[in-house]
Amino acid sequence: MKTYDNLYEKICAMDNIKSAYRKARKGKSKKWYVIKFEENLNNELLQLKYELEKKTYKPKSLKRFIIRDPKTRVIHASAFRDRVVHHAICNITEPLFEELFIYDSYANRKGKGSLAAINRFHYFQRKVSNNGRLVKNAKDNNMITGYVLKADIKHYFDTVNHDVLINILRKKIKDEKVLFLIQIILDENSNYSDKGMPIGNLTSQFFANVYLNELDYFVKYKLRAKCYLRYVDDFVILDKNKEMLLHHRESINDFLKSKLKIELHEEKSQVYPLHRGIGLLGYRMFYYYRLPVKKNIRTFKNKLSNFDVIYRNNEISREKIMESVDGWFAYAKWANTYKLRKELTNKLA
């Protein structure tokens, strides 16, 4: 494996810090914290460069908030200057690991994403159902055979072990100054616990892929699972043989516990027959079509009803309502939802 040294100087370079700043502000130029940062932009960037070079940089405390869209999650937001540092790190280190990632890792990667993942699932579904050849003429789900192990890692972002992560990074990064900077960010963002990463950080998204790339290699090259894909901490394996998938589940959990110090979520890691609708990344996956999960439809309809009330009370603008509507329609259009979208459009009118 090719390794890299002398990376810290590249992270600290002003060209890289300016690039990181532009990425951090993308889509957020009207936010108050970006405007405030830009009031004294050159000095802010020079100060970051100085702190990084002198190794006096210290992240500010995270801001904690809760979102419910649709499930409840705790998000931690870093200060804008810290986001610039996160981009500066990822600008230099992420390309080094991209060449190691397997094809079927779909989260937070250019050219991938959730739509590519669900399309790949459809491909695997057809392949597994016909002993490695694509099913082309299935009339309905009853012609679909095979099974899927649908799995989830228990409290993943809260349980990522810092020492394990640093050791994985060290396989590729030999510059101890870079590893020390990453350790500072991990320690500060987890209140000096030895595990956990905040969901909202760019570095957390990148490190999540680095950490579970170890799992990807185990599944692909040790277990030799051909129909495997992962999106952050959710993954699926498809196979004709149910017993094989049950064995894979046990082997994977043993590997996660012993090597990565994390574990599967027992209730959410089950084997299902492929002929039923399989929940994946917000959709129910059938053979010839997919639908939004019922809970998402119900949540959005309730949100529309609530919008009607608060709009009449002048508590929200029509523009804000349409932002939310457009976002949901962008999600729904990738499923077979023509009638549903027409119904909701008429309701909005």
C-alpha positions in Angstrom: 0.0 0.0 0.0 1.3 3.4 -1.0 1.8 5.7 2.0 2.2 9.5 2.3 4.3 11.8 4.4 4.8 15.6 4.3 1.1 16.3 4.1 0.8 18.8 7.0 2.4 21.6 5.0 -0.1 21.0 2.2 -3.0 21.3 4.7 -1.5 24.6 6.1 -0.9 26.1 2.6 -2.9 29.3 2.1 -4.2 28.1 -1.3 -5.6 25.0 0.4 -7.1 27.1 3.3 -8.7 29.5 0.7 -10.2 26.5 -1.2 -11.4 25.1 2.1 -13.1 28.4 3.0 -14.9 28.5 -0.4 -16.2 24.9 0.1 -17.3 25.6 3.6 -19.3 28.7 2.5 -21.0 27.0 -0.5 -24.7 27.3 -0.1 -24.3 29.2 3.2 -23.2 32.7 2.0 -26.2 34.4 3.6 -25.8 32.7 7.0 -24.9 35.2 9.8 -21.8 33.3 10.8 -20.4 33.3 7.3 -21.1 37.0 6.9 -19.3 37.7 10.3 -16.3 35.6 9.2 -16.1 37.5 6.0 -16.1 40.9 7.6 -12.4 40.3 8.4 -11.7 37.5 5.9 -8.0 37.8 5.3 -7.2 38.1 8.9 -9.4 35.1 9.8 -7.7 32.9 7.2 -4.2 34.1 8.2 -5.0 33.4 11.8 -6.1 29.8 11.0 -2.9 29.3 9.0 -0.8 30.7 11.9 -2.6 28.4 14.5 -2.2 25.3 12.3 1.5 26.0 11.6 2.3 26.7 15.2 0.1 23.7 16.3 -2.0 26.0 18.6 -5.2 25.4 16.8 -8.1 24.3 19.0 -11.7 23.7 17.9 -14.5 25.7 19.4 -17.3 23.9 21.3 -20.0 22.2 19.2 -23.5 23.5 19.1 -26.0 20.8 19.7 -29.5 20.7 18.2 -32.2 18.1 17.4 -33.9 17.5 14.0 -36.9 15.4 13.3 -37.1 14.7 9.5 -38.5 12.1 9.8 -36.6 10.4 12.6 -35.2 12.2 15.6 -31.4 12.8 15.4 -29.0 14.8 17.5 -26.8 17.0 15.3 -23.6 18.8 16.4 -22.6 21.9 14.4 -19.0 23.1 14.4 -18.1 26.8 14.3 -17.5 28.1 10.7 -13.7 28.5 11.2 -13.6 24.8 12.3 -15.5 23.8 9.2 -12.8 25.5 7.1 -10.2 23.4 8.9 -12.2 20.2 8.2 -12.3 21.0 4.5 -8.6 21.8 4.6 -7.9 18.3 6.0 -10.3 16.5 3.7 -8.9 18.4 0.6 -5.6 16.7 1.1 -6.4 13.4 2.8 -9.6 12.2 1.2 -8.1 11.6 -2.3 -5.5 9.3 -0.7 -8.2 7.0 0.6 -10.6 7.3 -2.4 -8.4 4.9 -4.4 -8.9 2.3 -1.6 -12.7 2.4 -1.3 -14.6 -0.3 -3.0 -17.0 0.4 -5.9 -20.1 -0.3 -3.8 -19.5 2.2 -1.0 -22.1 5.0 -1.8 -22.1 7.6 0.9 -20.4 11.0 0.7 -18.5 10.2 -2.5 -18.4 11.9 -5.9 -20.5 10.1 -8.5 -22.2 7.9 -5.9 -25.1 8.8 -3.5 -28.4 7.2 -2.5 -29.9 7.1 -6.0 -26.9 5.1 -7.3 -27.1 2.8 -4.3 -30.8 1.9 -4.8 -30.2 1.4 -8.5 -27.4 -1.0 -7.7 -29.7 -2.8 -5.2 -32.2 -3.3 -8.1 -29.4 -4.8 -10.2 -28.3 -7.1 -7.4 -32.0 -8.1 -6.8 -32.3 -9.3 -10.4 -29.0 -11.0 -10.5 -29.5 -13.0 -7.3 -33.0 -14.1 -8.4 -31.6 -15.9 -11.5 -28.4 -17.6 -10.3 -26.1 -14.8 -11.4 -28.0 -13.9 -14.6 -30.3 -11.0 -14.8 -34.0 -11.7 -14.6 -35.6 -9.9 -17.6 -39.2 -11.1 -17.7 -40.4 -11.4 -14.2 -44.1 -10.5 -14.2 -44.4 -9.8 -10.5 -42.6 -10.1 -7.1 -43.7 -13.8 -6.8 -41.1 -14.7 -9.4 -38.3 -13.1 -7.4 -36.3 -15.5 -5.2 -33.4 -15.1 -2.9 -32.8 -13.2 0.3 -31.2 -10.0 1.6 -29.3 -9.4 4.9 -30.2 -5.8 5.7 -28.0 -4.6 8.5 -27.3 -1.5 10.6 -24.4 -0.8 13.0 -25.6 0.1 16.6 -25.1 3.7 17.5 -22.3 4.0 14.9 -21.2 7.6 15.2 -21.3 7.4 19.0 -19.1 4.3 19.2 -16.3 4.8 16.6 -13.2 4.1 18.6 -10.5 6.9 18.2 -7.5 4.6 18.6 -8.8 2.2 16.0 -9.5 5.0 13.6 -6.1 6.6 14.0 -4.4 3.2 13.4 -6.4 2.8 10.2 -5.5 6.3 9.1 -1.8 5.6 9.9 -1.8 2.8 7.3 -1.9 5.5 4.7 -0.8 8.7 6.4 2.7 8.7 7.8 2.8 12.4 8.7 2.3 12.4 12.5 1.5 16.1 12.5 -1.7 15.3 10.5 -2.6 12.5 12.8 -2.1 14.8 15.8 -4.4 17.4 14.3 -7.1 14.8 13.6 -6.7 13.5 17.2 -7.3 17.0 18.5 -10.5 17.3 16.5 -11.7 13.9 17.7 -10.9 14.6 21.3 -12.5 18.1 21.4 -15.6 16.9 19.6 -16.2 14.0 21.9 -15.5 15.7 25.2 -12.2 13.8 25.5 -13.9 10.4 25.4 -12.1 7.7 23.5 -14.9 7.2 21.1 -17.6 9.0 19.1 -17.8 11.5 16.2 -20.3 14.3 15.7 -22.7 13.5 12.8 -22.7 17.0 11.3 -18.9 17.3 10.7 -17.4 16.8 7.2 -14.5 15.0 8.8 -16.9 12.6 10.5 -18.5 11.7 7.1 -15.0 11.0 5.7 -13.7 9.1 8.7 -17.0 7.0 8.7 -16.0 5.7 5.2 -12.4 5.1 6.2 -13.4 3.2 9.3 -16.0 1.0 7.6 -13.7 0.4 4.6 -12.3 -2.3 6.8 -15.7 -3.9 6.9 -16.1 -3.6 3.1 -12.8 -5.5 2.5 -13.8 -8.2 5.0 -17.1 -8.8 3.4 -15.9 -8.6 -0.2 -12.6 -10.4 0.1 -12.9 -12.6 3.2 -16.5 -13.6 3.0 -16.5 -13.2 -0.8 -20.0 -11.7 -0.9 -20.6 -10.5 -4.5 -23.8 -8.6 -4.0 -22.9 -6.2 -1.2 -23.3 -2.4 -0.9 -23.0 0.1 2.0 -24.3 3.5 2.6 -22.6 5.0 5.8 -23.5 2.4 8.5 -26.3 0.7 6.6 -25.4 -2.2 4.4 -27.0 -5.1 2.5 -25.9 -8.4 1.2 -28.0 -10.3 -1.3 -27.7 -14.1 -1.9 -29.7 -17.1 -3.0 -28.9 -18.9 0.2 -30.6 -17.8 3.4 -28.3 -19.9 5.6 -25.3 -18.3 4.0 -26.6 -14.8 4.9 -27.3 -15.8 8.5 -23.7 -17.1 8.7 -22.4 -13.9 7.2 -24.3 -11.9 9.9 -22.6 -13.7 12.7 -19.1 -13.5 11.0 -19.6 -9.8 10.4 -20.6 -9.1 14.0 -17.6 -11.0 15.3 -15.3 -9.0 13.0 -16.9 -5.7 14.1 -16.5 -6.5 17.8 -13.0 -7.8 17.6 -11.4 -5.5 15.0 -13.4 -2.3 15.1 -14.9 -2.3 18.6 -18.5 -1.7 17.3 -21.4 -4.1 16.8 -24.5 -4.7 14.7 -27.9 -3.5 15.8 -29.5 -6.9 16.5 -33.1 -5.9 15.9 -32.2 -4.0 12.7 -29.9 -6.6 11.2 -32.2 -9.3 9.8 -32.5 -11.6 6.7 -35.6 -11.0 4.5 -37.0 -12.7 1.4 -36.5 -10.5 -1.7 -40.0 -10.9 -3.0 -41.3 -8.6 -0.2 -40.8 -4.8 -0.2 -37.3 -4.1 1.3 -36.8 -0.8 3.1 -33.6 0.9 1.8 -32.5 4.6 2.1 -36.1 5.9 2.5 -37.7 3.7 -0.1 -39.5 0.4 -0.2 -37.8 -1.6 -2.9 -39.9 -4.0 -5.1 -38.8 -5.7 -8.3 -40.2 -3.4 -10.9 -40.8 -0.3 -8.8 -40.1 1.5 -5.6 -42.2 3.6 -3.2 -41.4 6.1 -0.4 -41.6 4.4 3.0 -45.1 4.8 4.4 -43.8 6.7 7.4 -42.3 9.4 5.2 -45.5 9.9 3.3 -47.5 10.2 6.5 -45.0 12.6 8.0 -45.0 14.8 4.9 -48.9 14.9 4.8 -49.0 15.9 8.4 -46.4 18.6 7.7 -48.5 20.0 4.9 -51.5 20.2 7.2 -49.4 22.0 9.8 -48.1 24.4 7.1 -51.7 25.4 6.3 -52.3 26.4 9.9 -49.1 28.4 10.5 -49.3 30.1 7.1 -52.8 31.4 7.9 -51.4 32.7 11.1 -48.5 34.4 9.3 -45.9 32.3 11.1 -44.2 31.1 7.9 -43.7 32.5 4.4 -44.8 30.7 1.3 -41.2 30.6 0.2 -40.2 28.6 3.2 -43.1 26.2 2.6 -42.1 25.7 -1.0 -38.5 25.0 0.0 -39.7 22.1 2.1 -42.1 20.9 -0.6 -39.5 21.0 -3.3 -37.1 19.0 -1.1 -39.7 16.3 -0.5 -40.7 16.2 -4.2 -37.1 15.8 -5.2 -37.0 12.7 -3.0 -40.3 11.4 -4.1 -39.7 11.7 -7.9 -37.2 8.9 -7.8 -40.0 6.5 -6.8 -43.3 5.5 -8.5 -45.2 8.4 -7.0 -47.0 10.1 -10.0 -50.5 9.9 -8.5 -49.2 10.8 -5.0 -47.4 13.9 -6.2 -50.4 14.9 -8.3 -52.6 14.5 -5.2 -50.3 16.6 -3.0 -49.9 19.3 -5.8 -53.7 19.6 -5.9 -53.8 20.0 -2.1 -51.1 22.7 -2.2 -53.1 24.6 -4.9 
